[in-house]
Amino acid sequence: MTVVSDSVRKIYGGFWVRTAAFMIDLIILFAIVLLVGGTFSIIPVLLDIEETGFILEFFIWMPLILWLVLPWLYCGFLESSKVQATPGKLVFSLVVVNSKGNRLGFLHASGRYWIKVISFMLVHIIYIVVAFTAKKQGVHDLCAKTLVVNKKELQRHEQQSSLPPAASNIIN
């Protein structure tokens, strides 16, 4: 069993800080879904289209479609972007990296997201795993081989040690 020092432990985004980041992202996503859903729902009124057939079916399924697609694009694009984080994670200086400390590609970030969704659907307490793993990884992080790290702490650790950039593959 590897003993992880306190300075190294600060590098990883822990359970409570990730929960707070998730709540911020959830509020933002809720607003985006309401905005997009509201925009879609007003189009038939503006175009004076009667809500029958396909349009009625679309409005029945639209909330599910929006809640599947928008969070995936939100997480996938933002976590694979130059900032490597959603706005919630950015508030706490957290970034998502692969096991070598590098930025994720969109497909990698998408895979991480869908593993998170599927694992949450199967076991609703899945995020609690973050509190008990040495590198504060959830099941989705373990499966996708990713880490959520504090960017400032990681940079500080790299400056104080002789580790090469990316903190020697995020502290082994």
C-alpha positions in Angstrom: 0.0 0.0 0.0 1.4 3.4 -1.0 1.4 6.2 1.6 0.4 9.5 0.0 1.8 12.7 1.7 -0.5 15.6 2.6 1.1 17.9 0.0 0.5 15.3 -2.7 -3.1 14.6 -1.4 -4.0 18.3 -1.9 -3.3 17.9 -5.6 -6.4 15.7 -6.0 -9.9 17.2 -6.0 -11.6 15.6 -3.0 -15.2 14.5 -2.5 -16.7 17.7 -1.1 -14.9 20.1 -3.5 -16.0 18.0 -6.4 -19.6 17.9 -5.0 -19.6 21.7 -4.8 -18.3 21.9 -8.4 -21.0 19.5 -9.5 -23.7 21.6 -7.8 -22.5 24.7 -9.6 -22.5 22.8 -13.0 -25.9 21.4 -12.3 -27.3 24.9 -11.7 -25.7 26.1 -15.0 -26.9 23.1 -16.9 -30.4 23.6 -15.5 -30.4 27.2 -16.8 -29.1 26.0 -20.2 -31.7 23.3 -20.5 -34.5 25.8 -19.5 -33.2 28.3 -22.0 -32.9 25.8 -24.9 -36.2 24.1 -24.0 -37.9 27.4 -23.7 -36.6 28.5 -27.1 -37.8 25.3 -28.7 -41.2 25.5 -27.1 -41.8 29.0 -28.3 -41.0 28.3 -31.9 -44.4 26.8 -32.7 -46.2 29.7 -31.1 -44.1 32.2 -33.1 -44.6 30.3 -36.4 -48.3 29.6 -35.6 -47.8 25.9 -36.0 -50.4 23.6 -34.5 -48.8 21.1 -32.0 -49.8 17.7 -33.5 -48.0 14.7 -34.8 -44.3 15.0 -34.9 -44.2 18.3 -33.1 -46.3 17.0 -30.2 -44.0 13.9 -29.9 -41.0 16.1 -30.1 -42.2 18.2 -27.1 -43.0 15.0 -25.2 -39.4 13.7 -25.7 -37.6 17.0 -25.7 -36.8 17.2 -21.9 -35.2 13.7 -22.0 -33.3 14.5 -25.2 -32.0 17.8 -23.7 -31.0 16.2 -20.4 -29.1 13.5 -22.3 -27.4 15.7 -25.0 -26.6 19.0 -23.3 -24.8 17.7 -20.2 -22.7 15.4 -22.4 -21.7 18.3 -24.7 -21.1 20.6 -21.8 -18.8 18.2 -20.0 -17.2 16.7 -23.2 -16.3 20.0 -24.8 -15.3 21.9 -21.7 -13.2 19.1 -20.1 -11.4 18.5 -23.4 -11.0 22.2 -24.1 -7.9 24.3 -23.3 -9.3 25.1 -19.8 -9.8 21.3 -19.1 -12.7 21.9 -16.8 -16.4 22.8 -16.5 -17.2 26.2 -14.8 -17.9 24.4 -11.5 -14.5 22.8 -11.5 -12.8 26.1 -12.5 -14.3 27.9 -9.5 -12.1 25.5 -7.3 -9.1 25.5 -9.7 -9.8 21.9 -10.7 -8.9 20.4 -14.0 -9.5 17.0 -15.6 -6.4 15.2 -16.9 -5.5 11.8 -18.2 -3.2 9.5 -16.2 -0.1 11.2 -17.7 -1.3 14.7 -16.7 -2.3 15.7 -20.2 -5.5 17.2 -21.6 -8.3 14.8 -22.6 -9.5 14.6 -26.1 -13.2 15.0 -26.8 -13.8 11.2 -27.2 -11.9 10.5 -24.0 -13.9 13.2 -22.1 -17.1 11.8 -23.7 -16.3 8.3 -22.6 -15.6 9.5 -19.0 -19.0 11.3 -19.0 -21.0 8.3 -20.3 -19.2 6.0 -17.8 -20.3 8.5 -15.1 -23.9 8.5 -16.3 -24.1 4.7 -16.6 -22.4 4.0 -13.2 -24.7 6.6 -11.5 -27.8 4.9 -13.0 -26.6 1.5 -11.7 -25.5 2.6 -8.3 -26.7 6.0 -7.1 -24.0 6.3 -4.4 -21.2 5.8 -6.9 -19.6 9.3 -6.3 -18.8 8.4 -2.7 -15.9 6.3 -4.0 -14.0 9.6 -4.5 -13.8 10.0 -0.7 -12.0 6.6 -0.2 -9.5 6.3 -3.1 -5.9 7.6 -2.7 -6.1 9.8 -5.8 -9.7 10.8 -5.1 -11.0 9.1 -8.2 -14.6 8.1 -8.8 -15.5 4.9 -10.7 -15.7 6.9 -13.9 -12.2 8.3 -13.3 -10.8 4.8 -12.6 -12.5 3.4 -15.8 -11.5 6.3 -18.0 -8.0 6.6 -16.4 -8.5 10.2 -15.5 -7.8 12.4 -12.5 -9.4 15.6 -11.2 -6.5 17.7 -9.9 -6.1 21.1 -8.3 -4.1 23.0 -11.0 -2.5 25.4 -8.6 -1.4 22.7 -6.1 -0.1 20.6 -9.0 2.0 23.5 -10.3 3.3 24.3 -6.8 4.3 20.6 -6.3 6.1 20.6 -9.7 8.0 23.7 -8.7 9.0 22.4 -5.3 10.1 19.0 -6.4 12.5 17.6 -9.1 9.6 16.0 -10.9 9.3 16.8 -14.6 6.1 18.6 -15.9 2.8 16.7 -15.3 4.2 15.8 -11.9 5.7 12.5 -12.9 2.5 11.2 -14.2 0.5 12.9 -11.4 2.5 11.5 -8.5 2.7 7.9 -9.7 
